[in-house]
Amino acid sequence: MTMAESHEPLVLIISGPSGSGKSTLVKKLLELPGTMLSISATTRPPRAGENDGQWYHFVAEEEFQRMVERGEFLEHARVFGKHSYGTPKKWLDEARARKKDLVLEIDVQGAEQVRKKVPECVAIFIVPPSRRELEQRIRARGQDNEDEIGRRLERARLEMERCVDYDYVVINEDVGRAGDAVRAIAQGARCRTAQNRNRVQEILKSFGG
């Protein structure tokens, strides 16, 4: 039995402002054996280099609303008042069936919904080292106009005020160290008593008595 199979599957939430580097850290987290990514559904159009089904499943607004009405989402929210994002429940079911830890990259609204439905989840908030650094990262992507950059920075401030609701905070000043931190958090969570209770009970049976 591998380490990933010896504990009850985890739900690992990664949140953070746009430009904080959370997607890069999700990739670092997925390097751990026994993890899998929850692919979000979104109504926004794909960006250059994005393929449907890799990180996002791109759907029309009408289809997204039908998915909401059918109760297919673990969480969903509208971001910046424009596009909707949601986590299909099927990924949680699949992760549990495959005995893998499920990694969700979602915003603070979605994280709040998931924590109510899956209270044993582990929530990690990614913080940029400074406002200046965050603005530089957003500008370097070349995807937003001045108004959009302003909205993203204000949203970042509001989101960072919510980091106190999370189990862990990782300041992404150095991506190598931050990657080590998120993996260490996941590995530590795998050793929680609640995640290993059934396995320990099996071991106890081998002692007899």
N, C-alpha and C positions, 0 to 999 in steps of 0.2 A: 504494500500500500504506500503510495507517494504522500509527501507532505500535503499536497493540494487535496488529496482524497481523505485524509485522516481527520479533518474537521468539518463541521457543518459549513456549507457555502456562505461566504460573506457577500454583502452588497457594499461596495466601496464608491462613495460619491466624491467627485472632484468638481469644485466650483472655483470661480475667481473672475475678476474683471476681464473684459476683452483686452487682449494684449498682455495678460499676466504670464502667458506661457503654459497655461493649463493643458493644452492639447499635446505639447511636447512632453509634459510630465505624465500624461495618460499613457503615451507610448512607452515611457520608461517603466511605468507600472505594469504594462502588459508584457514586459519582458520576463516577469515572474511566471514560472510554470504554474498552470492551474488557474489562470485568469482568462476572462473573455470580455469583449466589449459589447455594451448595449448600443445598438445603432439607432439613433434618434430619427424620428420622422419630422420633416420640416416643410413649410410652404415656401421658404425662400428659394430662389433659383440657385443652381450650383455655381460656384466660383471657378475660375480657371484652374484646371488640374484636378478638380473634384469629380469622382466617379460615384454614381448612384450605388448605394449598398456598401460602400467602403467605410465611411464615417457617418454618412447621413443617407436616409431614404427620402428622396424628393417627391412630394406629392402635391396635387392641386388643393386649393383651399377647400373645395367642395368635398374631396375625398377625406381630408383631415377632419372636417366636421362630422362626416359619417362615422369615422373611427371614434370620435368623441362620443357620439350618440350610441354607438355599439358598446361603449365601455371598454375599449381596447387599450387605454392608456393607464400606466401606473401613475404618471403625472403629465401635465401639459400646461403651457402658458404662452401668451403672446408677448414677444420681446420688442421693445422700442415702439410698441403700438402698430407694428407693421406685419411681421411674420410670426407664425406659430411654430412651436417646437413641442415634441412630446416623446415620452419613453414608452414604447409598446410593452404591455405586460408579458408578451410571449418570450422576451429575453430573460426575464426572471424565471419563468417556468423552465426554459431550456437550460439555464445555468444550474438550477437545482437538480434537474434530471441528469446533467452531465457532471455534477459534483464539482463545479467550477465557481470561483469567485467572480461576481459580475461587477464590472467597472462602468459607472455612469458619469459622463461629463455633462453636467446640467447647471442651470443658474440657481440663484438663491430661492426663487419662487418654486421651482421644481423640487429642490432639495427639501424644502419645508413640507411639501406634499408627500414625498417619499418617506421622510422620517416619521410621519404620522402613520403610514401604512406598514413600514418596515422599521420599527423602533430600534432593532438591534443593528441597523446599518452603521457604517463608519464614515463620517463626513470630514473631508479635508478641504480647507480653503486655501487657495494660492494667492499670495499677496506680492505685488511688484515692489521693488526696493524703494521707489519714490514716484511721485506724480510726474516729475520730469522724465524719468526713465520710461514710464508707461506711455506718455505722450510720444516720445521718440519711437517706441516700438510700433504704436498705432500709425504714425506718419510713415514709417519705413515700409509698411505694407502697401501703401499707395492705393487704398481701396475706398477712402472716405473723404468727403469734402469738409470744409471748416466747421459747418454746422454739425455734421455727424460726429466729428472729432470732439467737439464741445459736449455733445450729448453723451458720448461714450465715457468721457472723463467724469462728468457729473454722476452718471450711473455707477461708475467705478467707486466714487466716494460713498454713495448710498449703499452699495453692495458690501464694501469693506466694513461699514458700521455693523453689518449683520454677521461678521466673522465670529462674534462671541457665541453664536448659536451652533458653531461647528465643534467637533471633537478635537480637531488639530488644525493648526495654522502652519503653513510652510512659506517662508519668504524666499521668493525665487530671484535671488541675487546672482547665484551661480548655478547654472542648470545641472551640472554634475552633482553638486551637493544636494540640490533640491530633489533630484531624481533618487539619490540614495535615501533621502528622508522619506519620500512617499512609499518607497519599497519597504523601508524599515517599519513604517506604520502598519502596512498591510501584513508583514510577517509577524509583527507583534500581535495584531488583532487575531491572526490565525491561532495564536496560543491562548486566547481568552478561555476561561473556564467554560463559559456558555457554549463556545464553539466545539469543545472537546468532551462534553459531558457523556455523550453516548459512547464514544470511543473508550473513555476511562472506565465506564461501566462494563464494557466488554473485557477489558484487561482485568478488572477486579474479579470477574467470573472465573478467570483462569487460576485464581488463587484458591478457589473452592471455599468451603465454609458456609 
